[in-house]
Amino acid sequence: MKRAVMLLLVFLLTGILPCKAIEPGVLFSDVPADDWRYESIQTCCKKGLLDEQSSGVFAPDEPLVKADLVRLLARLYNLSQGGDGSIPEVPETLDDFIRFFDAEGHLFCDLASGYTLDFIQSDPQKLTVLFYGEPLLQENLTIAIGFPGDRTACTASGIREGYDTEYENTKYMFTFPEDMNIQAFDLENFCEDRIRWQFDWKLYAEEGWDDPTPYDALLYLKYREAVPLPLCFRTLTLDDFIYEAVWRMELAVPLSALCEGLPDVRTVDSIPDLPNWRFGEEETQAVLSLYRKGILTGFSEQGAFGGIEWLTRGQAAVIAARFLDAIQG
């Protein structure tokens, strides 16, 4: 009888113990200290670049999803610009992204009932802005396009060209610097994306998901400057595919743009599986640049890249950690 009681106690006690205790100093039960990705995963999670899958679990061999990819890229971009790795919130109105200043440099808030923007087809450096409502009397205005505080924001000087009494609008003509590719600012799309994605948030919130940061991150990457980061089409399609797995190429293409100013640390002239029927010369050069800078080392022993292989969470952590090391010198 005593033996049976003792066996029962042992069974009950062992049954309430965790299956695998996390080692001291280890963040996740599925990433032991001797895992080759251990340091990279520690770095990324402590920097807030990647999050755990569930309590105490990182899932390094699971594919990275689009929501995590765009957040990772936005945080890496912010860090590369000297920031703290945060993602600016999506502006509530277009006025938070397109701002006007008077001749004294004060934020010009008297925008009447609204305005429209129209690029001059014959001169891509010129932009007409029509302000509706009461006539505006300021002779000069400055337009600033971009997120407040972002050093890549674009500015242009504007001159008042008169008031149209029939349509009740004041016309200003803004002229951008010649080296500014202002056509890359698709301002109407910015507004449409913001409205559409805010609607999507509400749908996801009804399903218990209320985190808008993937959309914040993607708008940040798309509209942060006159020449935005190159992003794969699959990455841009977030609406119904937030949790879709991403290819390795979807990280490589934009990351190569972030690495343009970094020095080469080795010589690599070709990649065995690039270019191919799916990826051309542009993608090949992007991947080559990352090989040369030591950010990528290859997917196989032959040095192949594996562009349409799923990017795992562990691989993403290693690549991001190498990028952090490179920009920090």
KASUL-V12749 format. One record per helix or strand. SS is the DSSP state (H for helix, E for strand). FROM is the first residue (numbers start at 1). LEN is the number of residues. Records with the same first field share a line. If there is no record, write none. Layout:
SS = FROM-LEN, FROM-LEN
This chain:
H = 2-14, 38-9, 66-15, 94-3, 182-3, 187-20, 213-11, 233-4, 248-11, 281-12, 313-15
E = 54-1, 57-1, 63-1, 65-1, 98-4, 107-1, 114-7, 123-10, 140-6, 154-11, 169-7, 245-1, 247-1, 271-1, 274-1, 310-1, 312-1
